Amino acid sequence: MDDDARRVLWITGGGSGMGRAVARTAAAAGWAVAVSGRRAEAVRETVEDLGGAGLAVPLDVRDGAAVTAARDRVLAHFGRLDGLVLSAGLNTPQRRWDDQSIATFHDVVATNLGAPATLIDASLPALRATGGVVVAVSSYSGWAFHPSAGVAYSASKTALGSLVRTLNAQEADHGVRACHLCPGDVATDFLRQRPQVPDDAARALMLTPEDVARTVQFVLDSPAHVRIDELVVSPVTASAGPRPTAR
């Protein structure tokens, strides 16, 4: 199938973890995929895994001018945009008022909230043209407050839910749909940003990146008249133990 006949998905945070899994799942489902992330080599590795169905677009999502240039590159290559998955995220082990750096606070908020707003704004004209869908990969702590997620992370992920709601309220006439996706614990390298890094036994009970990717694909492939406003996915073991925190 030619690229012109395929739905096109742009993924941020696609160099590893959930973003990479989303890229693989979407490509297997027949989507053409543009993959962005800060680490150029990791982004290229993801695209190589797709067997020619992808475009590597290295990007620091905090850089507004770079986002615009990346958007232009995606549209120049594929000619359209049907989906946007926002999977880039940041946290810090210093998560409390008594140990956090305010500079790091602003960096976390810029990555988790400012960057998604910038990417949505840049992508909206193309998404309006196709009745596209946005999936904002948030966190369980963006759905239900959890103190261990941290000041900056909790604030930014909670606000991401409002970002999605305003998008749905204001862009429905264009057929644009958005989902606030809130995973519980996921076994990815993101766990290294926790104050206490979970061991292998703990990781074995968590969601996998592929679990999240299947959930994202469900949202992407839903009919045009169906909008999944918010979706929470958690490991089954969470019901018997401590409440899920952040991805």
Stockholm file with secondary structure:
# STOCKHOLM 1.0

chainA/1-247         MDDDARRVLWITGGGSGMGRAVARTAAAAGWAVAVSGRRAEAVRETVEDLGGAGLAVPLDVRDGAAVTAARDRVLAHFGRLDGLVLSAGLNTPQRRWDDQSIATFHDVVATNLGAPATLIDASLPALRATGGVVVAVSSYSGWAFHPSAGVAYSASKTALGSLVRTLNAQEADHGVRACHLCPGDVATDFLRQRPQVPDDAARALMLTPEDVARTVQFVLDSPAHVRIDELVVSPVTASAGPRPTAR
#=GR chainA/1-247 SS CCGGGSCEEEEESTTSHHHHHHHHHHHHTTCEEEECCSCHHHHHHHHHHTTTCEEECCCCTTCHHHHHHHHHHHHHHHSCCCEEEECCCCCCSCCSTTTCCHHHHHHHHIIIIIHHHHHHHHHHHHHHHHTCEEEEECCGGGTSCCGGGCHHHHHHHHHHHHHHHHHHHHHGGGTCEEEEEEECCBCSGGGGGSSSCCCHHHHTTSBCHHHHHHHHHHHHTSCTTCCCCEEEECCGGGGTSSCCCCC
#=GC SS_cons         CCGGGSCEEEEESTTSHHHHHHHHHHHHTTCEEEECCSCHHHHHHHHHHTTTCEEECCCCTTCHHHHHHHHHHHHHHHSCCCEEEECCCCCCSCCSTTTCCHHHHHHHHIIIIIHHHHHHHHHHHHHHHHTCEEEEECCGGGTSCCGGGCHHHHHHHHHHHHHHHHHHHHHGGGTCEEEEEEECCBCSGGGGGSSSCCCHHHHTTSBCHHHHHHHHHHHHTSCTTCCCCEEEECCGGGGTSSCCCCC
//
